[in-house]
């Protein structure tokens, strides 16, 4: 008698939960050295009210009177410690970037930021992006648009955004260049002001990192 052959396919998912460590993979993420130590900082604007810089709390933007109902009216915001990075753009446009290489040891990039713009309705949208680049040849791996400010007349203000996050799971366990980029494409781009602070690589809100490895196996059993 031939024993029946039992054959079944099983889809298995092997999952691992683990808590992850501190968020020390970003150097000077809160700008508390008072400078851009650890960062590559570039501002290609031909003119600006406030060039890209690390500034202490209560530093007023050059044209703060244009944002009377904004947090920026009281000075460039600082959400962690004493300093933040900030700039006020206007004039002939350009790119404003800060970047650094970082080992991705956790699943989210977290940062605080905000912007206030008084626009004349000219040109293209002003963009705030987070870019990921190859550390060897600087090629762009991915770009996440955080905000787009359309070129319409009037004031646009985000307030102070605490804990903006970007998913890092695609780069977990690798080293990539993290770039914060403000795209100011045209003439008459502002006046505008923006800040960023408290940049860190952090666990997911649950404090758990969840990784799954999936696959299919075939099993045979004779009786
Ligand atoms: Ca800070």
Boltz pocket constraint, residues with backbone or C-beta under 6 A from the ligand:
constraints:
  - pocket:
      binder: B
      contacts: [[A, 29], [A, 30], [A, 31], [A, 32], [A, 78], [A, 79], [A, 80], [A, 81], [A, 82], [A, 83], [A, 84], [A, 197], [A, 198]]
      max_distance: 6.0
